[in-house]
Amino acid sequence: MKYKKILLKLSGEALMGNNNYGIDPKTLTRYCNDISEIVNAGVQTAIVIGGGNIFRGVQGAAQGFDRVQGDYMGMLATVINSMALQAELEKQGIKVKLLSGLSIDPIAEKTSGRKAEEYLKKGFVVIIAGGTGNPFFTTDTASALRAVEIHADVMLKGTRVNGVYSADPEKVPTAKKYDTLTFDEAYKKNLKVMDMTAFTLCKENNLPILVFDMNTPGNLLKVVSGENIGTIVTN
């Protein structure tokens, strides 16, 4: 395996499948099948998942919610998604520890980099819910923070697109796909890889970001094996 320890960032919206809200059981099972594959291959795996399929703080604020309250509601949405991932992975025979940026006994332990690393070494998948535990930060930023804390080899951003493009390929058919980028190139080209706080955190800590299509079964194993799919962003 090219990558021995990874942080996988998944979007909450991806769990909707073809639905407009919530969690699609088939999509959840498919994702967990792929995660089980890399865990059984010996890859230390931490996961952060968003909550946009249930509630998104920024959208709540736009509709009149207090931003801080909205962000905490979004963090709780990530806990629901993380619990669903945990349940499905355990059903597949994978050991899982659920940690959280929010104190939320008895559902999850409060996270720390040291605790997460200890569990990873013992063969657990570590799912880290609750964002950073603070309002005004996205799950992109939470992912970058957790990846740096556990000294991950790479942050994998699983999306429905097979990499980073010069424009939205779903809207611009002629958009160019990049196989490799530097952080500076992505910044100069104004490419939306992750939000700027997360992006800067990865750059400053020399943490590569690899964007790939998570909706194609088997892609996750290909990525950690070092196959040239998706887009990798490095210094």
C-alpha positions in Angstrom: 0.0 0.0 0.0 1.3 3.5 -0.8 -0.6 5.0 2.1 -0.5 3.3 5.5 -2.6 5.8 7.5 -5.3 7.9 5.9 -8.0 10.4 6.8 -11.1 9.9 4.6 -13.4 13.0 4.3 -16.9 12.1 3.0 -19.7 14.6 2.3 -23.0 14.1 4.1 -24.8 14.8 0.9 -23.3 11.8 -0.7 -25.1 9.5 1.8 -28.5 10.7 0.3 -27.9 8.7 -2.8 -30.8 9.6 -5.2 -32.9 10.9 -2.3 -33.4 14.5 -1.3 -32.7 14.1 2.4 -31.3 11.7 4.9 -29.4 8.4 4.5 -29.8 6.0 1.6 -29.0 2.5 3.0 -27.6 1.2 -0.3 -25.2 4.1 -0.5 -24.2 3.6 3.1 -23.5 -0.1 2.5 -21.5 0.6 -0.7 -19.3 3.1 1.1 -18.7 0.8 4.0 -17.9 -2.1 1.7 -15.1 0.0 0.2 -13.9 1.2 3.6 -13.9 -2.5 4.9 -11.7 -3.4 1.9 -8.9 -1.0 2.8 -9.1 -1.8 6.5 -8.8 -5.5 5.8 -5.7 -4.6 3.7 -4.1 -3.1 6.8 -4.6 0.6 6.2 -5.1 2.7 9.4 -8.3 4.5 8.6 -9.9 7.6 10.2 -13.1 9.1 8.8 -14.8 12.5 9.0 -18.2 12.9 7.4 -20.2 16.1 6.9 -23.9 16.6 7.8 -25.3 18.4 4.8 -27.8 15.6 4.1 -29.5 16.5 7.4 -28.6 20.1 8.3 -26.1 22.6 7.2 -25.3 25.5 9.5 -24.6 28.1 6.8 -27.9 27.4 5.1 -29.7 27.6 8.4 -28.2 31.0 9.0 -29.4 32.1 5.6 -32.9 31.1 6.7 -32.8 33.1 9.9 -31.2 30.7 12.4 -28.5 32.1 14.7 -25.2 31.2 13.0 -23.7 29.7 16.2 -26.8 27.6 16.9 -27.0 26.5 13.3 -23.4 25.4 13.3 -24.0 23.3 16.4 -27.0 21.8 14.8 -24.8 20.9 11.8 -22.3 19.3 14.1 -25.0 17.1 15.6 -26.0 16.1 12.1 -22.4 14.8 11.6 -22.9 12.7 14.7 -26.0 11.0 13.2 -24.1 10.2 10.0 -21.1 9.0 11.9 -23.3 6.7 14.0 -24.8 5.3 10.8 -21.3 4.6 9.4 -20.3 3.0 12.7 -23.3 0.7 12.7 -22.8 -0.5 9.1 -19.1 -1.0 9.5 -19.6 -3.0 12.7 -22.2 -5.1 10.9 -19.5 -5.9 8.3 -17.2 -7.1 11.1 -15.0 -4.0 11.4 -13.9 -2.6 14.8 -14.9 1.0 15.2 -14.4 3.8 17.7 -16.6 6.9 17.5 -14.9 10.0 18.8 -16.3 13.6 18.7 -15.2 17.2 18.8 -18.2 17.8 21.0 -18.6 16.2 24.5 -21.5 13.8 23.8 -21.5 10.9 26.3 -22.5 8.1 26.1 -22.5 8.1 22.3 -18.9 9.1 21.6 -15.7 9.8 23.4 -14.2 13.3 23.3 -11.5 13.2 20.6 -7.8 13.9 20.9 -5.0 13.2 18.4 -3.3 10.9 20.8 -6.4 8.9 21.6 -7.3 8.5 17.9 -3.7 7.3 17.1 -3.8 4.7 19.9 -7.1 3.3 18.5 -5.8 3.3 14.9 -2.7 1.3 16.1 -5.0 -1.2 17.7 -6.8 -1.8 14.4 -9.9 0.3 14.9 -11.5 2.5 12.3 -11.8 5.9 14.0 -14.7 8.0 13.0 -14.5 11.6 14.3 -17.8 13.4 14.5 -18.8 16.8 15.8 -16.6 18.9 13.5 -13.9 20.9 15.4 -16.3 21.3 18.3 -16.5 25.0 17.5 -18.9 27.1 15.3 -17.7 28.9 12.2 -15.5 25.9 11.0 -16.5 23.5 8.3 -16.1 19.8 8.2 -13.4 20.4 5.6 -11.4 22.2 8.3 -12.3 19.5 10.9 -10.9 16.9 8.4 -7.7 18.8 7.9 -7.3 19.3 11.6 -7.9 15.6 12.5 -5.6 14.4 9.7 -2.8 16.6 11.0 -3.4 15.5 14.6 -3.1 11.8 13.7 -0.1 12.3 11.4 -2.0 10.9 8.4 0.0 10.2 5.2 -2.7 11.8 3.1 -6.2 13.3 3.3 -8.6 11.6 0.9 -11.5 13.7 -0.2 -14.2 11.3 -1.6 -16.6 13.1 -3.9 -18.9 12.4 -6.8 -16.3 13.9 -9.2 -13.1 12.1 -10.3 -10.7 14.9 -9.4 -10.2 18.6 -9.5 -11.2 20.4 -12.7 -10.6 23.9 -14.1 -14.4 24.5 -13.8 -17.4 22.4 -12.6 -17.4 19.5 -15.1 -21.1 18.9 -14.5 -21.7 22.4 -15.9 -18.7 22.9 -18.3 -18.1 19.8 -20.4 -14.8 21.2 -21.7 -13.4 21.7 -18.2 -9.8 20.4 -17.8 -9.0 17.7 -15.2 -5.7 18.0 -13.3 -3.8 14.9 -12.2 -1.4 16.8 -10.0 -1.4 20.3 -8.5 0.6 22.3 -6.0 -1.2 24.2 -3.3 0.1 27.4 -4.8 -1.2 26.5 -8.3 -4.6 25.6 -6.9 -4.7 28.9 -5.0 -3.7 31.0 -8.0 -6.2 29.2 -10.3 -8.9 29.8 -7.6 -9.8 26.0 -7.7 -12.2 25.0 -5.0 -10.5 22.0 -3.6 -11.5 22.7 0.0 -12.3 25.8 2.0 -9.4 28.1 2.5 -8.9 27.4 6.2 -8.6 23.6 5.6 -6.5 24.2 2.5 -4.0 26.4 4.4 -3.8 23.9 7.3 -2.9 21.1 4.9 -0.3 23.3 3.0 1.4 24.5 6.2 1.6 20.9 7.6 2.7 19.4 4.3 -0.3 17.1 4.2 -1.3 16.0 0.6 -4.9 16.2 -0.4 -6.2 13.6 -2.9 -9.6 14.2 -4.5 -11.2 11.2 -6.1 -14.6 9.7 -7.1 -15.9 7.7 -4.1 -19.1 6.7 -6.0 -17.2 4.2 -8.1 -16.8 0.9 -6.1 -13.2 -0.1 -5.7 -11.8 3.4 -6.1 -10.8 3.8 -2.5 -8.6 0.7 -2.6 -7.0 1.9 -5.9 -6.3 5.3 -4.3 -4.5 3.9 -1.2 -2.6 1.4 -3.4 -1.2 4.3 -5.3 -3.1 4.0 -8.6 -3.1 7.2 -10.6 -6.8 8.2 -10.3 -8.2 11.5 -9.0 -6.1 14.6 -8.3 -3.4 15.0 -5.7 -2.5 18.4 -4.3 1.0 18.7 -2.7 3.5 21.4 -1.8 
